[in-house]
Amino acid sequence: MTSTDISSTTTGRRTGRVATMALAAGIAVAGFSVNPVTTAQASAASQIRTKDEGQADKLRDRIADVAKAQKGDRYVLGATGPGAFDCSGLVQYAYKRVTGKTLPRTSYQLASAVDRVKPKNRQVGDIIFYRGNGHVGIYIGKGRVAHALNPGTGVVVQRTGEGWNGSMIYGYGRVIKPR
């Protein structure tokens, strides 16, 4: 599908421009999910190793706390904070604030860079992938996720199965692991 195809399938001029920009950025918008043929930046971290499980748990808890603290911030396509985020921008911001490491920028790059974990093995701080990897959030425990949902709601904390994203969980990924 080309940007012209997307523009012609949406209504209104503004929606077509947003969809076209999203296609170029390799992100999902207006119900379209585009899987760009890109790889994570060579300098981006995809795994963070700690000396033991205790240190890993502390880092993951702090990442969840940073993500939760952004609740109510605006959603802006391409934003990486502070004050405004898109979904992968929120994930990148929380990890960078806590670990100093920069994760790959888009949800698709994140999906190809992290170790996948089964839902029953998910832990606080893991990344949740939705809609064929087109949307991401941070698992914050007790069946909840913090994510930058859309321009109408911004950054929210909700149950992982809540809302229209709930039925579209694609998987979980882990970045922080003990050696």
N, CA and C atoms as a LAMMPS dump frame, in Angstrom:
ITEM: TIMESTEP
0
ITEM: NUMBER OF ATOMS
537
ITEM: BOX BOUNDS ff ff ff
-5.0000000000000000e+02 5.0000000000000000e+02
-5.0000000000000000e+02 5.0000000000000000e+02
-5.0000000000000000e+02 5.0000000000000000e+02
ITEM: ATOMS id mol type element x y z
1 1 1 N 0.842 -1.178 0
2 1 2 C 0 0 0
3 1 3 C 0.885 1.237 0
4 2 1 N 0.619 2.14 -0.86
5 2 2 C 1.401 3.362 -0.933
6 2 3 C 0.731 4.46 -0.134
7 3 1 N 1.45 5.561 0.058
8 3 2 C 0.856 6.685 0.779
9 3 3 C -0.343 7.228 0.012
10 4 1 N -0.316 7.127 -1.314
11 4 2 C -1.449 7.569 -2.111
12 4 3 C -2.66 6.698 -1.829
13 5 1 N -2.445 5.372 -1.719
14 5 2 C -3.54 4.46 -1.409
15 5 3 C -4.163 4.817 -0.069
16 6 1 N -3.352 5.092 0.934
17 6 2 C -3.876 5.435 2.246
18 6 3 C -4.641 6.745 2.18
19 7 1 N -4.075 7.739 1.509
20 7 2 C -4.738 9.038 1.413
21 7 3 C -6.098 8.903 0.749
22 8 1 N -6.194 8.058 -0.266
23 8 2 C -7.452 7.949 -0.979
24 8 3 C -8.485 7.134 -0.208
25 9 1 N -8.063 6.347 0.773
26 9 2 C -9.02 5.544 1.532
27 9 3 C -9.519 6.255 2.775
28 10 1 N -8.978 7.405 3.094
29 10 2 C -9.436 8.137 4.266
30 10 3 C -10.286 9.31 3.831
31 11 1 N -11.044 9.828 4.772
32 11 2 C -11.876 10.971 4.433
33 11 3 C -11.209 12.236 4.91
34 12 1 N -11.292 13.234 4.12
35 12 2 C -10.743 14.524 4.51
36 12 3 C -9.273 14.657 4.191
37 13 1 N -8.885 15.858 3.961
38 13 2 C -7.519 16.173 3.581
39 13 3 C -6.53 15.945 4.719
40 14 1 N -6.891 16.378 5.945
41 14 2 C -5.994 16.269 7.092
42 14 3 C -5.677 14.814 7.417
43 15 1 N -6.7 13.955 7.425
44 15 2 C -6.494 12.542 7.722
45 15 3 C -5.53 11.915 6.725
46 16 1 N -5.666 12.264 5.45
47 16 2 C -4.764 11.732 4.427
48 16 3 C -3.323 12.129 4.68
49 17 1 N -3.095 13.402 5.083
50 17 2 C -1.739 13.869 5.371
51 17 3 C -1.167 13.151 6.581
52 18 1 N -1.98 12.966 7.622
53 18 2 C -1.503 12.273 8.82
54 18 3 C -1.144 10.839 8.476
55 19 1 N -1.996 10.162 7.725
56 19 2 C -1.717 8.782 7.343
57 19 3 C -0.459 8.695 6.49
58 20 1 N -0.276 9.647 5.593
59 20 2 C 0.916 9.661 4.754
60 20 3 C 2.169 9.853 5.602
61 21 1 N 2.11 10.786 6.574
62 21 2 C 3.26 10.994 7.458
63 21 3 C 3.521 9.746 8.292
64 22 1 N 2.453 9.099 8.739
65 22 2 C 2.618 7.891 9.543
66 22 3 C 3.277 6.785 8.729
67 23 1 N 2.876 6.661 7.494
68 23 2 C 3.489 5.665 6.625
69 23 3 C 4.983 5.914 6.504
70 24 1 N 5.353 7.164 6.318
71 24 2 C 6.762 7.508 6.187
72 24 3 C 7.519 7.222 7.478
73 25 1 N 6.855 7.404 8.628
74 25 2 C 7.504 7.168 9.913
75 25 3 C 7.442 5.699 10.322
76 26 1 N 6.629 4.906 9.627
77 26 2 C 6.524 3.482 9.945
78 26 3 C 5.714 3.211 11.187
79 27 1 N 4.602 3.926 11.349
80 27 2 C 3.758 3.708 12.523
81 27 3 C 2.317 3.525 12.099
82 28 1 N 1.494 3.105 13.034
83 28 2 C 0.092 2.851 12.75
84 28 3 C -0.728 4.103 13.02
85 29 1 N -1.704 4.348 12.174
86 29 2 C -2.612 5.474 12.378
87 29 3 C -3.906 5.193 11.616
88 30 1 N -4.982 5.754 12.084
89 30 2 C -6.274 5.694 11.401
90 30 3 C -6.653 4.275 11.002
91 31 1 N -6.324 3.299 11.848
92 31 2 C -6.689 1.931 11.577
93 31 3 C -5.748 1.185 10.652
94 32 1 N -4.702 1.833 10.175
95 32 2 C -3.737 1.179 9.302
96 32 3 C -2.5 0.821 10.09
97 33 1 N -1.969 -0.346 9.848
98 33 2 C -0.722 -0.757 10.458
99 33 3 C 0.266 -1.008 9.334
100 34 1 N 1.357 -0.339 9.351
101 34 2 C 2.349 -0.477 8.296
102 34 3 C 3.608 -1.057 8.904
103 35 1 N 4.119 -2.124 8.342
104 35 2 C 5.317 -2.754 8.849
105 35 3 C 6.477 -2.362 7.946
106 36 1 N 7.207 -1.33 8.319
107 36 2 C 8.289 -0.859 7.459
108 36 3 C 9.455 -1.838 7.447
109 37 1 N 10.18 -1.817 6.368
110 37 2 C 11.354 -2.67 6.257
111 37 3 C 12.541 -1.858 6.757
112 38 1 N 12.642 -1.787 8.089
113 38 2 C 13.752 -1.086 8.713
114 38 3 C 14.263 -1.926 9.855
115 39 1 N 15.451 -1.64 10.273
116 39 2 C 16.003 -2.333 11.42
117 39 3 C 16.308 -1.311 12.499
118 40 1 N 16.511 -1.788 13.704
119 40 2 C 16.826 -0.894 14.817
120 40 3 C 18.154 -0.184 14.553
121 41 1 N 18.246 1.009 15.095
122 41 2 C 19.485 1.761 14.949
123 41 3 C 20.633 0.97 15.578
124 42 1 N 21.768 1.024 14.965
125 42 2 C 22.919 0.272 15.464
126 42 3 C 23.302 0.705 16.877
127 43 1 N 23.079 1.976 17.208
128 43 2 C 23.478 2.474 18.518
129 43 3 C 22.407 2.244 19.594
130 44 1 N 21.231 1.784 19.2
131 44 2 C 20.148 1.599 20.157
132 44 3 C 20.326 0.301 20.928
133 45 1 N 20.018 0.357 22.224
134 45 2 C 20.103 -0.828 23.073
135 45 3 C 18.866 -1.688 22.86
136 46 1 N 19.026 -2.993 22.866
137 46 2 C 17.865 -3.874 22.811
138 46 3 C 17.845 -4.807 24.02
139 47 1 N 18.945 -4.916 24.705
140 47 2 C 19.035 -5.722 25.918
141 47 3 C 19.832 -4.963 26.968
142 48 1 N 19.344 -4.978 28.173
143 48 2 C 20.056 -4.364 29.286
144 48 3 C 20.275 -5.469 30.312
145 49 1 N 21.521 -5.736 30.607
146 49 2 C 21.874 -6.809 31.539
147 49 3 C 22.213 -6.222 32.905
148 50 1 N 21.77 -6.913 33.954
149 50 2 C 22.059 -6.498 35.328
150 50 3 C 22.828 -7.605 36.026
151 51 1 N 23.406 -7.275 37.193
152 51 2 C 24.223 -8.279 37.887
153 51 3 C 23.38 -9.395 38.493
154 52 1 N 22.108 -9.098 38.852
155 52 2 C 21.246 -10.135 39.42
156 52 3 C 19.776 -9.786 39.226
157 53 1 N 18.908 -10.702 39.586
158 53 2 C 17.467 -10.518 39.417
159 53 3 C 16.94 -9.36 40.267
160 54 1 N 17.492 -9.161 41.459
161 54 2 C 17.066 -8.071 42.326
162 54 3 C 17.27 -6.714 41.677
163 55 1 N 18.436 -6.52 41.072
164 55 2 C 18.714 -5.255 40.379
165 55 3 C 17.793 -5.094 39.169
166 56 1 N 17.548 -6.19 38.453
167 56 2 C 16.65 -6.143 37.298
168 56 3 C 15.244 -5.739 37.738
169 57 1 N 14.757 -6.323 38.832
170 57 2 C 13.428 -5.981 39.344
171 57 3 C 13.333 -4.508 39.724
172 58 1 N 14.364 -3.976 40.355
173 58 2 C 14.36 -2.558 40.752
174 58 3 C 14.288 -1.649 39.532
175 59 1 N 15.071 -1.954 38.507
176 59 2 C 15.038 -1.144 37.281
177 59 3 C 13.668 -1.224 36.613
178 60 1 N 13.114 -2.431 36.511
179 60 2 C 11.806 -2.59 35.867
180 60 3 C 10.724 -1.846 36.645
181 61 1 N 10.784 -1.882 37.983
182 61 2 C 9.813 -1.138 38.808
183 61 3 C 9.924 0.363 38.564
184 62 1 N 11.139 0.859 38.473
185 62 2 C 11.343 2.293 38.236
186 62 3 C 10.848 2.696 36.849
187 63 1 N 11.034 1.828 35.861
188 63 2 C 10.531 2.1 34.507
189 63 3 C 9.013 2.201 34.537
190 64 1 N 8.362 1.283 35.228
191 64 2 C 6.901 1.333 35.353
192 64 3 C 6.466 2.618 36.055
193 65 1 N 7.186 3.019 37.092
194 65 2 C 6.854 4.257 37.812
195 65 3 C 6.974 5.487 36.907
196 66 1 N 8.028 5.54 36.106
197 66 2 C 8.202 6.668 35.187
198 66 3 C 7.057 6.695 34.172
199 67 1 N 6.699 5.546 33.624
200 67 2 C 5.604 5.482 32.648
201 67 3 C 4.289 5.93 33.285
202 68 1 N 3.995 5.443 34.491
203 68 2 C 2.756 5.834 35.185
204 68 3 C 2.719 7.331 35.473
205 69 1 N 3.851 7.91 35.764
206 69 2 C 3.923 9.335 36.104
207 69 3 C 3.57 10.23 34.913
208 70 1 N 3.575 9.677 33.705
209 70 2 C 3.248 10.467 32.518
210 70 3 C 1.747 10.471 32.233
211 71 1 N 0.964 9.783 33.068
212 71 2 C -0.486 9.717 32.886
213 71 3 C -1.054 11.129 32.75
214 72 1 N -1.871 11.314 31.721
215 72 2 C -2.476 12.619 31.471
216 72 3 C -1.708 13.466 30.472
217 73 1 N -0.461 13.084 30.155
218 73 2 C 0.293 13.827 29.144
219 73 3 C -0.362 13.625 27.775
220 74 1 N -0.097 14.558 26.882
221 74 2 C -0.698 14.526 25.549
222 74 3 C -0.085 13.452 24.662
223 75 1 N -0.873 12.98 23.684
224 75 2 C -0.376 12.137 22.606
225 75 3 C -0.069 13.051 21.426
226 76 1 N 1.148 12.982 20.94
227 76 2 C 1.533 13.703 19.731
228 76 3 C 2.351 12.732 18.881
229 77 1 N 1.929 12.539 17.665
230 77 2 C 2.615 11.634 16.755
231 77 3 C 4.088 11.995 16.648
232 78 1 N 4.964 11.046 16.937
233 78 2 C 6.405 11.255 16.834
234 78 3 C 7.063 11.84 18.077
235 79 1 N 6.271 12.167 19.106
236 79 2 C 6.82 12.813 20.304
237 79 3 C 7.469 11.799 21.241
238 80 1 N 8.578 12.217 21.852
239 80 2 C 9.316 11.35 22.779
240 80 3 C 9.45 11.981 24.167
241 81 1 N 8.608 12.961 24.48
242 81 2 C 8.583 13.556 25.809
243 81 3 C 9.66 14.584 26.024
244 82 1 N 9.677 15.2 27.173
245 82 2 C 8.636 15.094 28.204
246 82 3 C 7.413 15.926 27.846
247 83 1 N 6.281 15.57 28.412
248 83 2 C 5.042 16.322 28.243
249 83 3 C 4.145 15.842 27.131
250 84 1 N 4.684 15.172 26.13
251 84 2 C 3.897 14.625 25.022
252 84 3 C 4.628 13.41 24.461
253 85 1 N 3.855 12.409 24.062
254 85 2 C 4.426 11.144 23.607
255 85 3 C 3.563 10.51 22.535
256 86 1 N 4.194 9.68 21.701
257 86 2 C 3.431 8.673 20.981
258 86 3 C 3.742 7.365 21.703
259 87 1 N 3.189 6.253 21.274
260 87 2 C 3.302 5.017 22.072
261 87 3 C 4.754 4.574 22.27
262 88 1 N 5.517 4.502 21.196
263 88 2 C 6.903 4.049 21.346
264 88 3 C 7.776 5.129 21.97
265 89 1 N 7.387 6.383 21.817
266 89 2 C 8.108 7.476 22.47
267 89 3 C 8.031 7.38 23.98
268 90 1 N 6.87 6.956 24.511
269 90 2 C 6.714 6.764 25.952
270 90 3 C 7.616 5.636 26.443
271 91 1 N 7.655 4.537 25.718
272 91 2 C 8.515 3.405 26.09
273 91 3 C 9.973 3.845 26.073
274 92 1 N 10.383 4.492 25.011
275 92 2 C 11.77 4.944 24.892
276 92 3 C 12.119 5.919 26.015
277 93 1 N 11.227 6.836 26.326
278 93 2 C 11.459 7.838 27.368
279 93 3 C 11.641 7.18 28.742
280 94 1 N 10.752 6.258 29.102
281 94 2 C 10.832 5.613 30.417
282 94 3 C 12.136 4.826 30.57
283 95 1 N 12.503 4.079 29.555
284 95 2 C 13.741 3.296 29.624
285 95 3 C 14.969 4.199 29.675
286 96 1 N 14.961 5.269 28.888
287 96 2 C 16.107 6.19 28.872
288 96 3 C 16.254 6.894 30.223
289 97 1 N 15.147 7.33 30.819
290 97 2 C 15.197 8.025 32.114
291 97 3 C 15.78 7.142 33.215
292 98 1 N 15.44 5.865 33.188
293 98 2 C 15.863 4.958 34.256
294 98 3 C 17.227 4.349 33.998
295 99 1 N 17.484 3.934 32.76
296 99 2 C 18.711 3.181 32.473
297 99 3 C 19.779 3.999 31.757
298 100 1 N 19.388 5.105 31.158
299 100 2 C 20.327 5.885 30.358
300 100 3 C 20.541 5.307 28.972
301 101 1 N 19.853 4.221 28.664
302 101 2 C 20.002 3.554 27.361
303 101 3 C 18.845 3.937 26.448
304 102 1 N 19.147 4.127 25.186
305 102 2 C 18.132 4.455 24.201
306 102 3 C 17.68 3.188 23.492
307 103 1 N 16.388 2.899 23.576
308 103 2 C 15.822 1.751 22.87
309 103 3 C 15.524 2.132 21.429
310 104 1 N 15.337 1.146 20.556
311 104 2 C 14.917 1.453 19.185
312 104 3 C 13.654 2.322 19.2
313 105 1 N 13.47 3.168 18.219
314 105 2 C 12.449 4.208 18.253
315 105 3 C 11.02 3.754 17.949
316 106 1 N 10.811 2.911 16.964
317 106 2 C 9.434 2.56 16.593
318 106 3 C 9.008 1.23 17.209
319 107 1 N 7.708 1.007 17.238
320 107 2 C 7.189 -0.245 17.793
321 107 3 C 7.7 -1.444 16.996
322 108 1 N 7.834 -1.294 15.689
323 108 2 C 8.329 -2.399 14.866
324 108 3 C 9.805 -2.685 15.144
325 109 1 N 10.585 -1.639 15.322
326 109 2 C 11.994 -1.827 15.657
327 109 3 C 12.124 -2.478 17.034
328 110 1 N 11.301 -2.047 17.99
329 110 2 C 11.315 -2.665 19.321
330 110 3 C 10.975 -4.148 19.225
331 111 1 N 9.95 -4.461 18.449
332 111 2 C 9.499 -5.852 18.333
333 111 3 C 10.592 -6.776 17.818
334 112 1 N 11.409 -6.277 16.915
335 112 2 C 12.457 -7.128 16.357
336 112 3 C 13.716 -7.144 17.225
337 113 1 N 13.773 -6.287 18.251
338 113 2 C 14.998 -6.164 19.041
339 113 3 C 14.935 -6.814 20.426
340 114 1 N 13.746 -7.018 20.961
341 114 2 C 13.631 -7.527 22.336
342 114 3 C 13.408 -9.031 22.355
343 115 1 N 13.665 -9.632 23.514
344 115 2 C 13.355 -11.043 23.704
345 115 3 C 11.876 -11.175 24.036
346 116 1 N 11.172 -12.048 23.338
347 116 2 C 9.75 -12.261 23.597
348 116 3 C 9.575 -13.148 24.831
349 117 1 N 8.517 -12.864 25.585
350 117 2 C 8.171 -13.679 26.749
351 117 3 C 6.697 -14.058 26.664
352 118 1 N 6.355 -15.189 27.251
353 118 2 C 4.97 -15.647 27.263
354 118 3 C 4.16 -14.78 28.223
355 119 1 N 2.878 -14.591 27.93
356 119 2 C 2.035 -13.781 28.817
357 119 3 C 2.086 -14.212 30.282
358 120 1 N 2.159 -15.506 30.54
359 120 2 C 2.197 -15.976 31.931
360 120 3 C 3.518 -15.621 32.62
361 121 1 N 4.549 -15.288 31.841
362 121 2 C 5.862 -14.928 32.393
363 121 3 C 6.14 -13.432 32.371
364 122 1 N 5.147 -12.634 32.002
365 122 2 C 5.359 -11.183 31.932
366 122 3 C 5.719 -10.633 33.303
367 123 1 N 6.509 -9.555 33.284
368 123 2 C 6.931 -8.899 34.514
369 123 3 C 6.759 -7.4 34.362
370 124 1 N 6.665 -6.724 35.496
371 124 2 C 6.605 -5.268 35.488
372 124 3 C 7.781 -4.749 34.653
373 125 1 N 7.514 -3.75 33.824
374 125 2 C 8.556 -3.164 32.982
375 125 3 C 8.692 -3.806 31.612
376 126 1 N 8.022 -4.933 31.394
377 126 2 C 8.05 -5.545 30.065
378 126 3 C 7.258 -4.685 29.088
379 127 1 N 7.562 -4.825 27.826
380 127 2 C 6.863 -4.083 26.778
381 127 3 C 5.722 -4.94 26.258
382 128 1 N 4.543 -4.331 26.132
383 128 2 C 3.377 -5.021 25.565
384 128 3 C 3.235 -4.559 24.114
385 129 1 N 3.092 -5.522 23.219
386 129 2 C 2.891 -5.231 21.809
387 129 3 C 1.442 -5.52 21.439
388 130 1 N 0.834 -4.581 20.735
389 130 2 C -0.544 -4.705 20.277
390 130 3 C -0.592 -4.631 18.755
391 131 1 N -1.693 -5.078 18.19
392 131 2 C -2.017 -4.914 16.769
393 131 3 C -0.87 -5.254 15.828
394 132 1 N -0.359 -6.452 15.908
395 132 2 C 0.717 -6.84 14.989
396 132 3 C 1.969 -6.019 15.156
397 133 1 N 2.256 -5.612 16.363
398 133 2 C 3.419 -4.796 16.736
399 133 3 C 3.264 -3.319 16.369
400 134 1 N 2.062 -2.873 16.006
401 134 2 C 1.838 -1.492 15.618
402 134 3 C 1.602 -0.534 16.766
403 135 1 N 1.512 -1.054 17.99
404 135 2 C 1.305 -0.212 19.172
405 135 3 C 2.009 -0.88 20.345
406 136 1 N 2.575 -0.068 21.257
407 136 2 C 3.275 -0.613 22.42
408 136 3 C 2.907 0.151 23.681
409 137 1 N 3.129 -0.512 24.796
410 137 2 C 2.957 0.092 26.108
411 137 3 C 3.895 -0.599 27.081
412 138 1 N 3.863 -0.163 28.337
413 138 2 C 4.703 -0.771 29.376
414 138 3 C 3.803 -1.45 30.392
415 139 1 N 4.073 -2.727 30.625
416 139 2 C 3.32 -3.476 31.628
417 139 3 C 3.731 -2.963 33.004
418 140 1 N 2.741 -2.537 33.815
419 140 2 C 3.05 -1.939 35.115
420 140 3 C 2.593 -2.804 36.29
421 141 1 N 2.169 -4.032 36.003
422 141 2 C 1.779 -4.959 37.049
423 141 3 C 0.276 -4.989 37.281
424 142 1 N -0.166 -6.057 37.954
425 142 2 C -1.578 -6.25 38.301
426 142 3 C -2.505 -6.136 37.092
427 143 1 N -2.033 -6.638 35.95
428 143 2 C -2.847 -6.64 34.746
429 143 3 C -3.065 -5.278 34.122
430 144 1 N -2.158 -4.327 34.373
431 144 2 C -2.326 -2.964 33.862
432 144 3 C -1.176 -2.561 32.944
433 145 1 N -1.474 -1.602 32.078
434 145 2 C -0.503 -1.082 31.116
435 145 3 C -0.544 0.437 31.145
436 146 1 N 0.615 1.055 30.96
437 146 2 C 0.703 2.503 30.734
438 146 3 C 1.084 2.675 29.271
439 147 1 N 0.285 3.446 28.543
440 147 2 C 0.606 3.672 27.137
441 147 3 C 0.016 4.978 26.635
442 148 1 N 0.664 5.518 25.614
443 148 2 C 0.172 6.709 24.922
444 148 3 C -0.774 6.199 23.848
445 149 1 N -2.051 6.343 24.115
446 149 2 C -3.046 5.653 23.302
447 149 3 C -3.384 6.349 21.987
448 150 1 N -3.793 7.597 22.058
449 150 2 C -4.184 8.338 20.85
450 150 3 C -4.363 9.811 21.204
451 151 1 N -4.543 10.677 20.202
452 151 2 C -4.669 12.108 20.512
453 151 3 C -5.867 12.448 21.399
454 152 1 N -6.907 11.635 21.388
455 152 2 C -8.086 11.905 22.202
456 152 3 C -7.914 11.593 23.676
457 153 1 N -7.035 10.646 24.001
458 153 2 C -6.878 10.231 25.398
459 153 3 C -5.493 10.495 25.964
460 154 1 N -4.482 10.577 25.138
461 154 2 C -3.126 10.799 25.624
462 154 3 C -2.592 9.584 26.363
463 155 1 N -1.746 9.826 27.357
464 155 2 C -1.147 8.735 28.124
465 155 3 C -2.152 8.288 29.183
466 156 1 N -2.437 6.998 29.188
467 156 2 C -3.402 6.43 30.13
468 156 3 C -2.814 5.209 30.822
469 157 1 N -3.402 4.884 31.966
470 157 2 C -3.132 3.633 32.667
471 157 3 C -4.448 2.882 32.667
472 158 1 N -4.436 1.669 32.142
473 158 2 C -5.659 0.877 32.082
474 158 3 C -5.331 -0.606 32.144
475 159 1 N -6.365 -1.419 32.301
476 159 2 C -6.165 -2.87 32.299
477 159 3 C -5.687 -3.296 30.907
478 160 1 N -4.864 -4.316 30.847
479 160 2 C -4.316 -4.732 29.549
480 160 3 C -5.409 -5.162 28.588
481 161 1 N -6.506 -5.685 29.081
482 161 2 C -7.589 -6.148 28.214
483 161 3 C -8.692 -5.135 28.017
484 162 1 N -8.507 -3.901 28.482
485 162 2 C -9.536 -2.872 28.41
486 162 3 C -9.48 -2.132 27.081
487 163 1 N -10.638 -1.673 26.632
488 163 2 C -10.695 -0.871 25.419
489 163 3 C -10.497 -1.714 24.17
490 164 1 N -10.476 -1.038 23.053
491 164 2 C -10.379 -1.771 21.794
492 164 3 C -9.021 -2.415 21.587
493 165 1 N -7.963 -1.931 22.249
494 165 2 C -6.645 -2.57 22.14
495 165 3 C -6.597 -3.9 22.885
496 166 1 N -7.439 -4.053 23.887
497 166 2 C -7.382 -5.218 24.757
498 166 3 C -7.455 -6.55 24.037
499 167 1 N -8.263 -6.603 22.995
500 167 2 C -8.399 -7.864 22.265
501 167 3 C -7.295 -8.05 21.239
502 168 1 N -6.382 -7.092 21.17
503 168 2 C -5.351 -7.132 20.138
504 168 3 C -3.94 -7.261 20.694
505 169 1 N -3.798 -7.821 21.893
506 169 2 C -2.454 -8.02 22.442
507 169 3 C -1.725 -9.015 21.556
508 170 1 N -0.563 -8.622 21.105
509 170 2 C 0.225 -9.437 20.185
510 170 3 C 1.337 -10.189 20.902
511 171 1 N 1.776 -9.657 22.047
512 171 2 C 2.817 -10.335 22.804
513 171 3 C 3.511 -9.399 23.767
514 172 1 N 4.512 -9.95 24.457
515 172 2 C 5.286 -9.208 25.45
516 172 3 C 6.765 -9.346 25.129
517 173 1 N 7.523 -8.311 25.452
518 173 2 C 8.962 -8.343 25.22
519 173 3 C 9.715 -7.875 26.448
520 174 1 N 10.887 -8.443 26.663
521 174 2 C 11.706 -8.094 27.822
522 174 3 C 13.019 -7.499 27.37
523 175 1 N 13.389 -6.39 28.018
524 175 2 C 14.643 -5.71 27.731
525 175 3 C 15.639 -5.932 28.863
526 176 1 N 15.191 -5.872 30.106
527 176 2 C 16.089 -5.961 31.268
528 176 3 C 16.106 -7.391 31.799
529 177 1 N 17.319 -7.956 31.846
530 177 2 C 17.511 -9.325 32.328
531 177 3 C 18.824 -9.42 33.097
532 178 1 N 18.85 -10.298 34.099
533 178 2 C 20.136 -10.511 34.788
534 178 3 C 21.098 -11.277 33.885
535 179 1 N 22.4 -11.137 34.16
536 179 2 C 23.41 -11.833 33.357
537 179 3 C 23.303 -13.327 33.481
